[in-house]
Amino acid sequence: MTKYYQKVYNLELIRNNLSHLLFELNNNAPCFFRIGKEGHHLLYRSMIEVLRHTSSISSRGRNFSKNKIIKYQFDNSAVYEIRKENVDLCKFAWRYSAPMVVKNINASDFKPSDNILKNKKEYLLGFYDLLAMIQTECFMRKYDIVMPINLKDKQIQLLEGLHEQVRNEYEHFIPILYAVNKTGIINSSDLCLQISKNLVEISFKFSNTIIPIDINNLFEISVKKLALYKNKEFYIKKKA
């Protein structure tokens, strides 16, 4: 069967993203547009990978309430609620609020299915949904271990810029002249790389397996290579 078909799975796509990213970083004249695109895809797939192991609510399908309100419960504890809240400086990106106890629901009466929408279709959630999910304990928990990712408003704003200006432009490329801000690309790609490395490590921790050596090495080398560009003249703003 492998003679005619190639197996494609998420971890292999993460390895592929890292390889392509490193290829550009090793180039004498790297394409920063592609570095940003690969960094974005790497983060997207890493978010999916960790949620496969930590989240009790699937990352496939619109299984959340339309107004982004989630009620959840761990073991037989109280029922908590989180909801969408805006992020300063961001137009599209958002995060979930801090969990609050729902007082009008008895813990013994709560049903997780209350979060599920009818006629759910199978497709991956969007970038901003996943970005919000990895920041809250509701999704980043397995057993008694909670490992949400803490992102500042300015970091989320940086990722929003990458998603809107680079990823969308690259994926729907029209053959006209584009100008790419190298400083922004390096900052956002570096952030994607750092978050992705953390997420992949968490996913292997929760699955009780060891991260493959080649993937770990690709992360380490890519982080170091990208850091070198922070010393380039176009990156450092010198005072006159």
N, C-alpha and C positions, 0 to 999 in steps of 0.2 A: 504493500500500500504506500510506503514511503517513497517508492519510485515515482509515483504520480502526484503525491500530495505532501505538503510541508505542514508540520504541526506548528501552530501559532498559539502561544499562551502569554499571559500578561508579563510574567517575569522575564521571558525572552525578549519582549518588546522593550522592557526597561534596560536590559543589557544592550539592545540594539541602539536605543537612544544615547546611552553613555558612549558607545563606540563611535557614533556619528559626531557627538559633541567633541570627543577627544580628537577625532580626525581634523575637525576645523581648528581646534586649539593648537594642533601640531603644524598647521599650515603657515607658511611664511606670510601669507596675506589672507587671514581668515575672514569668512563671511559672517559678520556679526548678526545679520538678519537670521541666518540659519542657526546660529548659536542660541539666539532667543527662542526660535521655534522649537529646537530640540529640548531646551531647558523647560519650556512650557509643557511639552508632551511628557517629558520625564516626570514632572510634578503631578500631572494628571493621572498617569498610570501608577505612580507611587501611592497616591491617595486611594485609588481603587484597591491596590494590593493590600494596604494596611487595613482598610475597612472590611475586606474579605475575612480577616482574622479577628477583628476586634468588635465589629458592629453587629448588634442583634437585629438591626434593621438593614435590609439589603440596599446596596448602592445601585441596584438595577430597578428601573421603573419608578414612576411617580407615586411612591407609596406614602407620601406625607400629605398632610392637610394642605389645601391650596393657600391658606394664609400662613403657612410655615409654623404652625403650632404643634409641638410634639409633647405628648404626655408619656412618661415612662416610669418604670419601677424596677429596682434591683432586689431580687429575692422577695421577701415579704415586707420590705420597708415601705415608707410613705411614698405616695405618688408625686412625682415632680413634673413641672411643666417648663419648657423653654420655648421661646418664640423669636421670630426674626426681629433684628434691630439694626439700624443703620450704622455705618462706620464713617466717622468724620473724614472728610476730604474725598470720599468715594461716591461715585454716581451709581454704580451697578453692584459692586461687592457688598456683602453684608455678613453678619455673624449671628449666632444664637445668643440670647441673653443668658445671664447667670440663672441656674435652676432655682425655681421657687416651689415650695410645697403647695399642692392643691388640697385645700381644706374641705371641699365639698364632695370628695370621693373617698370612700373607705378603701383601705389598702386591699382588703379581701375581695372587693367587688371589681377591681380594675381589670380590664382586658386589653392586652397590647394591640389587638385588632382594631381598636378605636382609631389608630393612626393610619390605617390602610384605606386607600381610596378604591372604590369599585372599578371594575374593568381595567385593572392595572396592565400596562403594556411593558414588554421586556425591552428596555434600552437603558443605557447608562445615564446617570444623572449628570447635570451640567457642571461646569468648572466651579461656579460660585457656590452651588449646593455642597459639593464635596469639600471645598475650602472651608465652609462654615462647619461642616460635620467634624473635621479633624481637630477643631478647636474646642470641642465640648466633651465632657465625660460621658454623656449619653451614648456617644458612638465610639469613643476611644477608651473602651474599658473591656476587660475580659477577666472573669472571676473577681478577685478583690484588687486587681492592679489597674490603676487609672493613669493613662499617659496622654492627655490632650496636648496639642501643640499650641504654645503661646505665641501669638503674632501681634505686633503692635500695629496701630492704625496706619502708620507710614509704610510699613512692610506690605500691608494689604493693598494700599494705594499703588505701590510699586508693581504688585502682581496684577492688579487691575489694568494698569497701563500696558503691561506685557500682553495680557489677554486681548485687550481691545485694539491696540495699535500695531502689535507685531504678529501675534498668532492669527488674528482674523484677516489682516492684510496679506499674510503669507499664504494662508490656505485658500484665499479667494483672490489670488494675485492677478492683477491686470497689468499688461506690459507697458507701464508708464514709468516716469522717473520717481523714485522714492528717496527720502532722506531719513536715515536711521541714526538716532542719537546713540553714539557708542557708549557713553557713560551710563545712560539708562539701561541699555542692553546688558552691559557687564554687571551692573548692580542687581537687576532683576534675575538674570541667569544665575548669578552666584547665590542669590536667595533661594531660587528653585532647587539648585544643586544641594544646598545645605539642608533644606527641609526634606527633600526626597531621600537623602542619605539617612536622616533620622527616622523617617517613616518606614523605610525598608528594614532598618535594624529592628524597629518595634514589631513589624509584621513577622519577622523570623523569631523574635523572642516569644511572641504569643503562640506561634505554631510549634514552639519547642524544637526548632531546628537551627542549624548554623548557616549563616549567610555564606553563599559560595565565594571562594577566595577571589575568583576572577572579577565578580561584581564588586566586591569590597575594594579591590585594587583599582578598578575603573573609577570608582567614586573618589578614592584618595588622590589619584593622579589628576583627575579632572579638576578637583578643588584647587590643587597646587598650581596647575597650568593657568586656570582662570584668574587666580590671585596675582599672577605675574603681570597681567594687563592693567592692574590698578596702579602700576608704576609708570605706565606709558604717559607721554606728554599730553596726549589728547584727553587723558582722564584727570590729571591733576590741574586744578585751576590756580595758577600762580598770580599773586598780586603784582600789579605793575610797579 
